[in-house]
Amino acid sequence: MKKHFFLTAIILLGGITYANFFSSEKMGLNTLLFAGALLTSIFGFQPELRKSSGALLAGTGVLLTALFIVWHNSGFAKFMHWISLLLLIGFAQRRELRFIFYALLLAITTLLSIPRQWLRELRVVILPAAFQNLPFYKTPLLLLPLFCVAVFGTIYYQANQKWAELVDRFWTSVQHIFQWDISAAEMTCFFIGFWLMGAGLLRSNFGGLFTRSEAKQADDLNRQRVPFAERWWPQRHLLSLKNEYWVALLTIGLLNMLLFIVNLTDLRFVWVETEMTSAYELSQYVHGGTYLLILAILLSAGILLYYFRGNQNFYSRNVLLRELAYVWIAQNAVLALSVGMRNYRYLSQYGMAYKRIGVFIFLILVLAGLFLLYLKIKDKKTAFFLLRYNAWIFYLVLTFFSAIDWDVLITRHNIRQATTGTLDAHFLIDDVGDRNLLILLENEALIKTLASKPSGIERKIKQKKLTFLSRQDTYSWRSWNWADARIKKQLLN
């Protein structure tokens, strides 16, 4: 009973705290404070989570991204903070989970079921123990008496004037209790905090579905037994395996030859004869070639996963096939590096942009995925192993890059490497966040000189400054972050 009371109280307090911290505010110091309260509540009520690597990593991600938000307040850090919160909720529901995707799905389903779970806790707190043992306690019939009272009370109110006057006098005397000056934003923030705290503390009924599904998966492949019907003809299964081996050998061998020619072309025109590639060719390859690379890598992984899905991994004569698979993985890595070189050269000539940075992050993930694919074939691992570790690497890499203030880095780099008439100043003013404002003001004359379109730059920078200052006046200490505080202090001095 005492535990139910504390859970109910803490969930309500979580909603009230979130509404107080975030209503009419932006993410800043409030994010770190609420993250601390949420982590303390979750790990305090569930000490067994301290032995869960998934919960510990997600909790660390929540805390780190909250610190990044207080530090530089970037949109990417905010995005990764919400992803980390969902992961924390998923692993808090079932600490035995290992797969990030299952944890995210469990978190979403848990958030949908929180009101129902909390009402169950509330009934335990409000209703006496004697009522909790009645049959209607756990059924919707509990609402029937209240519904009947409401219906007949309305009928008597309309039919009996004296009863209506008595009800009106009673309502007039107590209605001030229910007149709360609460805005829609405050109610929205309350429910967000209520849902987050409830999802972290209450147990969802959907957890078993994901744990059972994951329990059927393993990291290591096992040799498949020959079906009973094929035991009368043992050569049939062996011939099928041999035929698949020769088809796989031919497929991967031809694809290796094709990719080798492509890589030779890149070796000449990307790595050696760099001056022969025009800016237009670089742009087309970076913008269009990246998506084709994604498709090529996925198809490559799919083909290898298909051929190395079962007993082919245990076929004693597939040494050559394995070697060709390793060569193909290496050639895909070379292809990824070539795209990275093209992107680097394009970035060097035309400056940094969010999508160009995203290409580098994607290529890092590609190289990590190719290495895991090599391990999958070498150590006879399953596709589940590949997906699980790729998901974790994806999350950890993105969390790491959320520590970087990309707005400042992009602005400094683009101004430093630009020559007269090549700087896209309007991109730095209009599209890049406010955290580059001091750099723009310090280099305003230089920006006008370097800009490809110098008209209106001074006016736009001034407008960006005024907009920033007016926006900061609407926030309190709850939205404080070091980047905005530093900019505001220097602008007002």
TORZAKE-673989 format. One record per residue (C-alpha): residue in one letter; x, y, z. Coordinates in steps of 0.02 Angstrom, whole numbers. Each point is the difference from the previous one (the first is absolute). Example, Ala and Ser with C-alpha at 12.3 -4.5 7.8 and 13.67 -1.06 7.14 Angstrom:
BEGIN
+---------+--------+--------+--------+
: residuo :      x :      y :      z :
+---------+--------+--------+--------+
:       A :    615 :   -225 :    390 :
:       S :     69 :    172 :    -33 :
+---------+--------+--------+--------+
//
This chain:
BEGIN
+---------+--------+--------+--------+
: residuo :      x :      y :      z :
+---------+--------+--------+--------+
:       M :      0 :      0 :      0 :
:       K :    140 :    120 :     47 :
:       K :     92 :    -37 :   -164 :
:       H :   -158 :     34 :   -102 :
:       F :    -23 :    166 :     91 :
:       F :    179 :     55 :    -35 :
:       L :    -10 :    -51 :   -183 :
:       T :   -162 :     97 :    -24 :
:       A :     69 :    152 :     89 :
:       I :    166 :      1 :    -95 :
:       I :    -86 :    -17 :   -169 :
:       L :   -114 :    146 :     39 :
:       L :    147 :     99 :     67 :
:       G :     95 :    -39 :   -161 :
:       G :   -141 :     77 :   -102 :
:       I :     -9 :    154 :    111 :
:       T :    190 :     20 :     -4 :
:       Y :      7 :    -15 :   -189 :
:       A :   -141 :    128 :    -20 :
:       N :     92 :    121 :    117 :
:       F :    167 :    -25 :    -88 :
:       F :    -52 :      1 :   -183 :
:       S :   -160 :    102 :    -19 :
:       S :     41 :    152 :   -109 :
:       E :    184 :    -49 :      9 :
:       K :    124 :    -87 :   -115 :
:       M :    115 :   -145 :     41 :
:       G :    147 :     54 :    107 :
:       L :     42 :    -20 :    183 :
:       N :   -176 :    -67 :     27 :
:       T :     44 :   -150 :   -109 :
:       L :    147 :    -46 :    110 :
:       L :   -101 :     20 :    161 :
:       F :   -145 :   -106 :    -62 :
:       A :    118 :   -131 :    -72 :
:       G :     82 :    -13 :    171 :
:       A :   -168 :    -20 :     86 :
:       L :    -56 :   -132 :   -127 :
:       L :    161 :   -100 :     14 :
:       T :     -4 :      7 :    190 :
:       S :   -181 :    -61 :      2 :
:       I :     25 :   -141 :   -125 :
:       F :    162 :    -70 :     73 :
:       G :    -60 :     33 :    177 :
:       F :   -161 :   -100 :    -18 :
:       Q :     82 :   -133 :   -108 :
:       P :    176 :    -31 :     70 :
:       E :     14 :   -157 :   -108 :
:       L :     18 :    114 :   -152 :
:       R :    177 :     40 :     58 :
:       K :     49 :   -171 :    -67 :
:       S :    -78 :     33 :   -171 :
:       S :    127 :     60 :   -128 :
:       G :   -138 :     66 :   -112 :
:       A :    -80 :    104 :    139 :
:       L :    169 :     66 :     57 :
:       L :     51 :     51 :   -177 :
:       A :   -168 :     82 :    -33 :
:       G :      4 :     89 :    169 :
:       T :    176 :     62 :    -38 :
:       G :    -63 :     61 :   -169 :
:       V :   -142 :     94 :     85 :
:       L :    120 :     86 :    120 :
:       L :    133 :     40 :   -131 :
:       T :   -122 :     72 :   -126 :
:       A :    -80 :    105 :    138 :
:       L :    174 :     69 :     40 :
:       F :     29 :     35 :   -186 :
:       I :   -165 :     97 :     -4 :
:       V :     56 :    106 :    148 :
:       W :    169 :     24 :    -82 :
:       H :    -39 :     46 :   -181 :
:       N :   -190 :    -29 :    -17 :
:       S :      6 :    -75 :   -175 :
:       G :   -151 :    -77 :    -83 :
:       F :     96 :   -161 :    -31 :
:       A :     36 :    -20 :    186 :
:       K :   -185 :     26 :     36 :
:       F :    -48 :   -133 :   -127 :
:       M :    122 :   -125 :     74 :
:       H :    -63 :     41 :    175 :
:       W :   -176 :    -55 :    -48 :
:       I :     66 :   -157 :    -82 :
:       S :     97 :    -38 :    159 :
:       L :   -156 :     28 :    106 :
:       L :    -98 :   -125 :   -105 :
:       L :    141 :   -127 :     14 :
:       L :      9 :     24 :    188 :
:       I :   -187 :    -31 :     16 :
:       G :     12 :   -157 :   -108 :
:       F :    144 :    -75 :     98 :
:       A :    -81 :     51 :    165 :
:       Q :   -152 :   -102 :    -50 :
:       R :    101 :   -156 :    -40 :
:       R :    181 :      5 :     56 :
:       E :     38 :   -164 :    -89 :
:       L :    -27 :     80 :   -171 :
:       R :    155 :     17 :   -110 :
:       F :    -69 :     67 :   -165 :
:       I :    -23 :    189 :    -13 :
:       F :   -143 :    -16 :   -125 :
:       Y :   -101 :   -107 :    122 :
:       A :     36 :    124 :    140 :
:       L :    -66 :    145 :   -106 :
:       L :   -158 :    -95 :    -48 :
:       L :    -30 :    -50 :    181 :
:       A :     22 :    181 :     56 :
:       I :   -129 :     61 :   -127 :
:       T :   -128 :   -133 :     47 :
:       T :     32 :     35 :    185 :
:       L :    -34 :    186 :    -22 :
:       L :   -167 :    -43 :    -81 :
:       S :    -52 :   -109 :    147 :
:       I :     59 :    111 :    144 :
:       P :   -169 :     82 :     43 :
:       R :    -78 :   -171 :     24 :
:       Q :    147 :    -63 :    104 :
:       W :     -2 :    155 :    109 :
:       L :   -189 :    -14 :     31 :
:       R :     31 :   -175 :     67 :
:       E :    128 :     69 :    122 :
:       L :   -119 :    140 :     48 :
:       R :   -142 :   -122 :     37 :
:       V :    112 :    -95 :    120 :
:       V :     40 :    162 :     91 :
:       I :   -177 :     73 :      5 :
:       L :   -114 :   -151 :     26 :
:       P :      1 :    -93 :    166 :
:       A :     67 :   -177 :      0 :
:       A :   -175 :    -72 :     22 :
:       F :    -60 :     79 :   -163 :
:       Q :    154 :    -62 :    -93 :
:       N :    -55 :   -180 :     27 :
:       L :   -172 :     28 :    -76 :
:       P :    -30 :    -72 :   -175 :
:       F :    -39 :    168 :    -79 :
:       Y :    165 :     76 :     59 :
:       K :     97 :    -63 :   -148 :
:       T :   -138 :     28 :   -129 :
:       P :    -76 :    150 :    -89 :
:       L :   -161 :    -31 :    101 :
:       L :     78 :    108 :    135 :
:       L :    -58 :    150 :   -104 :
:       L :   -182 :    -59 :     -7 :
:       P :    -55 :     72 :    170 :
:       L :     78 :    169 :    -42 :
:       F :    -85 :      1 :   -170 :
:       C :   -170 :    -40 :     78 :
:       V :     19 :    139 :    129 :
:       A :     44 :    125 :   -138 :
:       V :   -149 :    -49 :   -109 :
:       F :   -132 :      3 :    139 :
:       G :     75 :    156 :     77 :
:       T :    -23 :     90 :   -166 :
:       I :   -180 :    -60 :    -15 :
:       Y :    -43 :     59 :    177 :
:       Y :     87 :    166 :    -34 :
:       Q :   -113 :     32 :   -150 :
:       A :   -160 :    -63 :     85 :
:       N :     15 :     72 :    176 :
:       Q :     28 :    188 :     16 :
:       K :     42 :     -6 :    187 :
:       W :    129 :   -137 :    -30 :
:       A :     72 :    103 :   -142 :
:       E :     16 :    154 :    113 :
:       L :     86 :   -106 :    133 :
:       V :    123 :    -68 :   -128 :
:       D :     34 :    175 :    -68 :
:       R :     36 :     70 :    173 :
:       F :    118 :   -145 :     37 :
:       W :     91 :     21 :   -166 :
:       T :     16 :    188 :     25 :
:       S :     83 :    -28 :    168 :
:       V :    128 :   -126 :    -63 :
:       Q :     31 :     46 :   -183 :
:       H :    143 :    117 :     43 :
:       I :     99 :   -155 :     50 :
:       F :     -5 :    -61 :   -180 :
:       Q :     42 :    165 :    -82 :
:       W :    184 :    -24 :    -42 :
:       D :     96 :    123 :   -105 :
:       I :     93 :   -133 :   -100 :
:       S :     51 :     28 :   -181 :
:       A :      0 :   -130 :   -137 :
:       A :    191 :      5 :     -3 :
:       E :      8 :    -38 :    187 :
:       M :   -121 :   -145 :    -18 :
:       T :     99 :    -69 :   -147 :
:       C :    163 :      9 :     98 :
:       F :    -84 :    -81 :    150 :
:       F :    -55 :   -149 :   -103 :
:       I :    172 :    -17 :    -80 :
:       G :     83 :     -8 :    171 :
:       F :   -138 :   -114 :     63 :
:       W :     25 :   -120 :   -146 :
:       L :    190 :      0 :     12 :
:       M :      3 :    -31 :    188 :
:       G :   -140 :   -128 :    -10 :
:       A :     82 :    -94 :   -143 :
:       G :    162 :    -11 :     97 :
:       L :    -79 :    -63 :    162 :
:       L :   -154 :   -102 :    -46 :
:       R :     10 :   -172 :    -80 :
:       S :    -80 :    -21 :   -171 :
:       N :    -94 :   -155 :    -55 :
:       F :     87 :      3 :   -169 :
:       G :    175 :    -39 :     65 :
:       G :    -21 :   -188 :     -8 :
:       L :    -37 :      9 :   -186 :
:       F :    170 :     75 :    -40 :
:       T :    100 :   -105 :    123 :
:       R :    -76 :   -160 :    -71 :
:       S :     36 :     57 :   -176 :
:       E :    181 :     43 :     44 :
:       A :     23 :   -164 :     96 :
:       K :    -25 :    -92 :   -165 :
:       Q :    149 :     92 :    -74 :
:       A :    183 :    -46 :     26 :
:       D :    167 :     74 :    -49 :
:       D :     81 :   -164 :    -57 :
:       L :    -57 :   -106 :   -146 :
:       N :    -35 :   -185 :     28 :
:       R :     15 :   -136 :   -129 :
:       Q :   -172 :    -42 :    -68 :
:       R :    -54 :   -181 :      6 :
:       V :    -51 :    -85 :   -162 :
:       P :   -191 :    -22 :     -8 :
:       F :    -61 :   -177 :     34 :
:       A :    -71 :    -19 :   -176 :
:       E :    173 :     30 :    -75 :
:       R :     87 :   -131 :    105 :
:       W :    -55 :   -134 :   -125 :
:       W :    105 :     90 :   -130 :
:       P :    148 :     79 :     93 :
:       Q :     83 :     62 :   -160 :
:       R :   -147 :    113 :    -39 :
:       H :     38 :    124 :    139 :
:       L :    186 :     -4 :    -38 :
:       L :    -29 :     32 :   -185 :
:       S :   -114 :    146 :     41 :
:       L :    136 :     75 :    111 :
:       K :    131 :    -25 :   -137 :
:       N :   -111 :     80 :   -131 :
:       E :    -31 :    149 :    112 :
:       Y :    187 :     13 :     32 :
:       W :     41 :      9 :   -187 :
:       V :   -138 :    127 :    -32 :
:       A :     62 :    106 :    144 :
:       L :    179 :    -15 :    -59 :
:       L :    -48 :     57 :   -175 :
:       T :   -108 :    144 :     64 :
:       I :    126 :     71 :    124 :
:       G :    144 :    -29 :   -121 :
:       L :    -84 :     99 :   -139 :
:       L :    -52 :    138 :    119 :
:       N :    179 :     12 :     64 :
:       M :     61 :     24 :   -178 :
:       L :   -130 :    134 :    -32 :
:       L :     38 :     94 :    161 :
:       F :    187 :    -15 :    -32 :
:       I :    -20 :     95 :   -164 :
:       V :   -105 :    133 :     88 :
:       N :    131 :     19 :    135 :
:       L :    139 :     14 :   -130 :
:       T :    -97 :    142 :    -81 :
:       D :    -17 :     88 :    169 :
:       L :    184 :    -32 :     36 :
:       R :     48 :     96 :   -157 :
:       F :   -126 :    142 :     -2 :
:       V :    -27 :     25 :    187 :
:       W :    164 :    -44 :     84 :
:       V :    130 :     38 :   -137 :
:       E :    -62 :    118 :   -137 :
:       T :   -101 :    111 :    115 :
:       E :      9 :    154 :   -110 :
:       M :   -100 :    -87 :   -137 :
:       T :   -160 :     -6 :    103 :
:       S :   -109 :    153 :    -20 :
:       A :   -105 :     78 :    137 :
:       Y :   -158 :    -56 :    -89 :
:       E :     60 :   -181 :     -5 :
:       L :     44 :      7 :    184 :
:       S :   -171 :     71 :     42 :
:       Q :    -91 :   -132 :   -101 :
:       Y :     99 :   -141 :     77 :
:       V :    -19 :     60 :    178 :
:       H :   -186 :     39 :    -13 :
:       G :    -52 :   -146 :   -109 :
:       G :    141 :   -125 :     22 :
:       T :    -23 :     -9 :    188 :
:       Y :   -175 :    -70 :    -17 :
:       L :     62 :   -127 :   -128 :
:       L :    137 :    -47 :    121 :
:       I :   -129 :    -33 :    135 :
:       L :    -94 :   -113 :   -120 :
:       A :    160 :    -89 :    -55 :
:       I :     57 :    -32 :    179 :
:       L :   -171 :    -66 :     51 :
:       L :     -8 :   -114 :   -152 :
:       S :    176 :    -62 :     34 :
:       A :    -43 :    -40 :    181 :
:       G :   -163 :    -82 :    -54 :
:       I :     87 :   -114 :   -125 :
:       L :    132 :    -53 :    126 :
:       L :   -131 :    -28 :    134 :
:       Y :    -98 :   -109 :   -119 :
:       Y :    144 :   -113 :    -49 :
:       F :     71 :    -10 :    175 :
:       R :   -166 :    -28 :     86 :
:       G :      7 :   -185 :     45 :
:       N :    102 :   -157 :    -32 :
:       Q :    104 :     89 :   -132 :
:       N :     96 :     70 :    149 :
:       F :     49 :   -177 :     50 :
:       Y :     38 :    -66 :   -174 :
:       S :    180 :    -61 :      9 :
:       R :     43 :     48 :   -180 :
:       N :    -60 :    181 :      1 :
:       V :    171 :     76 :     38 :
:       L :      9 :     87 :   -170 :
:       L :   -177 :     69 :     22 :
:       R :     47 :     73 :    169 :
:       E :    157 :     80 :    -72 :
:       L :   -100 :     78 :   -142 :
:       A :   -128 :     65 :    127 :
:       Y :    141 :     81 :    100 :
:       V :     69 :     79 :   -159 :
:       W :   -172 :     68 :    -44 :
:       I :    -22 :     74 :    174 :
:       A :    172 :     82 :    -16 :
:       Q :    -44 :     70 :   -172 :
:       N :   -162 :     73 :     69 :
:       A :    105 :     84 :    135 :
:       V :    112 :     74 :   -135 :
:       L :   -154 :     61 :    -91 :
:       A :    -62 :     83 :    159 :
:       L :    170 :     84 :     25 :
:       S :     -5 :     64 :   -179 :
:       V :   -169 :     80 :     31 :
:       G :     72 :     76 :    159 :
:       M :    144 :     74 :   -101 :
:       R :   -120 :     74 :   -127 :
:       N :   -104 :     73 :    141 :
:       Y :    156 :     71 :     83 :
:       R :     55 :     84 :   -160 :
:       Y :   -174 :     69 :    -30 :
:       L :     -4 :     63 :    179 :
:       S :    171 :     80 :    -19 :
:       Q :    -58 :     98 :   -152 :
:       Y :   -177 :     48 :     53 :
:       G :      4 :     -7 :    190 :
:       M :    -85 :   -103 :    132 :
:       A :   -187 :    -34 :      3 :
:       Y :   -108 :   -115 :    105 :
:       K :    -27 :   -128 :   -138 :
:       R :    185 :     -4 :    -44 :
:       I :     42 :    -36 :    181 :
:       G :   -138 :   -131 :      0 :
:       V :     88 :    -88 :   -144 :
:       F :    158 :    -21 :    106 :
:       I :   -100 :    -67 :    147 :
:       F :    -89 :   -121 :   -115 :
:       L :    165 :    -61 :    -72 :
:       I :     67 :    -34 :    175 :
:       L :   -155 :   -105 :     33 :
:       V :     24 :    -89 :   -167 :
:       L :    180 :    -46 :     42 :
:       A :    -53 :    -63 :    171 :
:       G :   -140 :   -102 :    -79 :
:       L :    120 :    -77 :   -126 :
:       F :    117 :    -51 :    140 :
:       L :   -145 :    -81 :     93 :
:       L :    -48 :    -89 :   -161 :
:       Y :    177 :    -69 :    -10 :
:       L :    -13 :    -62 :    180 :
:       K :   -170 :    -77 :    -37 :
:       I :     72 :   -107 :   -140 :
:       K :    166 :    -36 :     86 :
:       D :    -74 :    -53 :    168 :
:       K :   -161 :    -77 :    -68 :
:       K :   -117 :    127 :     79 :
:       T :   -185 :     29 :    -34 :
:       A :    -88 :    146 :    -83 :
:       F :    -66 :     45 :    174 :
:       F :    179 :     26 :     58 :
:       L :     29 :    116 :   -148 :
:       L :   -157 :    102 :     31 :
:       R :     26 :     11 :    189 :
:       Y :    178 :     63 :     -6 :
:       N :    -33 :    115 :   -148 :
:       A :   -142 :     81 :     98 :
:       W :    111 :     28 :    151 :
:       I :    141 :     73 :   -106 :
:       F :   -126 :    113 :    -87 :
:       Y :    -63 :     66 :    168 :
:       L :    172 :     22 :     78 :
:       V :     73 :     88 :   -153 :
:       L :   -146 :    122 :    -11 :
:       T :     10 :     34 :    187 :
:       F :    186 :     37 :    -19 :
:       F :    -29 :    122 :   -143 :
:       S :   -137 :     88 :     98 :
:       A :    139 :     66 :    113 :
:       I :     62 :    112 :   -142 :
:       D :    -69 :    175 :    -27 :
:       W :    -20 :    -16 :   -188 :
:       D :    -68 :    177 :    -24 :
:       V :    160 :     79 :     64 :
:       L :    111 :   -126 :    -90 :
:       I :    -88 :     26 :   -167 :
:       T :      8 :    189 :     13 :
:       R :    184 :      8 :     48 :
:       H :     52 :   -124 :   -134 :
:       N :    -99 :     82 :   -140 :
:       I :     67 :    174 :     37 :
:       R :    179 :    -63 :     19 :
:       Q :      7 :    -99 :   -163 :
:       A :   -103 :    118 :   -110 :
:       T :     72 :    109 :   -135 :
:       T :    -76 :    158 :    -73 :
:       G :   -171 :    -35 :    -74 :
:       T :    -16 :   -181 :     62 :
:       L :    -75 :     16 :    176 :
:       D :   -185 :    -43 :     17 :
:       A :    -29 :    132 :    132 :
:       H :   -190 :    -12 :     -6 :
:       F :     11 :   -183 :     48 :
:       L :    103 :     45 :    154 :
:       I :   -123 :    137 :     49 :
:       D :   -168 :    -78 :    -41 :
:       D :     25 :   -188 :     19 :
:       V :    135 :    -20 :    132 :
:       G :    -55 :     20 :    183 :
:       D :     24 :    150 :    114 :
:       R :    159 :    -69 :     77 :
:       N :    102 :     72 :   -145 :
:       L :    -61 :    176 :     34 :
:       L :    160 :     62 :     83 :
:       I :    105 :    -67 :   -143 :
:       L :   -110 :     88 :   -127 :
:       L :     14 :    165 :     92 :
:       E :    189 :    -16 :     23 :
:       N :     26 :    -36 :   -186 :
:       E :   -139 :    106 :    -75 :
:       A :    115 :    101 :   -114 :
:       L :     94 :   -155 :    -56 :
:       I :   -163 :    -92 :    -36 :
:       K :    -60 :    142 :   -113 :
:       T :    164 :    -13 :    -95 :
:       L :     -5 :   -189 :    -20 :
:       A :   -187 :    -19 :    -30 :
:       S :    -62 :    -58 :   -169 :
:       K :   -156 :    108 :     28 :
:       P :     54 :    147 :    111 :
:       S :   -165 :     97 :     -7 :
:       G :   -101 :      8 :    161 :
:       I :    129 :    -87 :    109 :
:       E :     21 :    140 :    127 :
:       R :   -189 :     17 :     20 :
:       K :    -24 :   -187 :     21 :
:       I :    135 :    -16 :    133 :
:       K :    -76 :    145 :     97 :
:       Q :   -172 :    -79 :    -12 :
:       K :     68 :   -166 :     60 :
:       K :     77 :     88 :    150 :
:       L :   -162 :     90 :     45 :
:       T :   -103 :   -158 :    -20 :
:       F :    120 :    -96 :    113 :
:       L :     -5 :    132 :    137 :
:       S :   -189 :     17 :     -4 :
:       R :    -20 :   -188 :      9 :
:       Q :    118 :    -13 :    148 :
:       D :   -104 :    127 :     97 :
:       T :   -147 :   -123 :     -2 :
:       Y :     98 :   -137 :     91 :
:       S :     42 :    -23 :    184 :
:       W :    141 :    -91 :     89 :
:       R :    -81 :   -165 :    -49 :
:       S :     55 :     23 :   -181 :
:       W :    176 :     52 :     46 :
:       N :    143 :    -71 :   -102 :
:       W :    181 :     52 :    -10 :
:       A :      1 :     41 :   -187 :
:       D :   -149 :    120 :      5 :
:       A :     57 :     79 :    163 :
:       R :    173 :     37 :    -71 :
:       I :    -71 :     74 :   -160 :
:       K :   -127 :    107 :     92 :
:       K :    132 :     66 :    121 :
:       Q :    117 :     53 :   -139 :
:       L :   -139 :     79 :   -104 :
:       L :    -58 :    106 :    146 :
:       N :    175 :     58 :     49 :
+---------+--------+--------+--------+
//
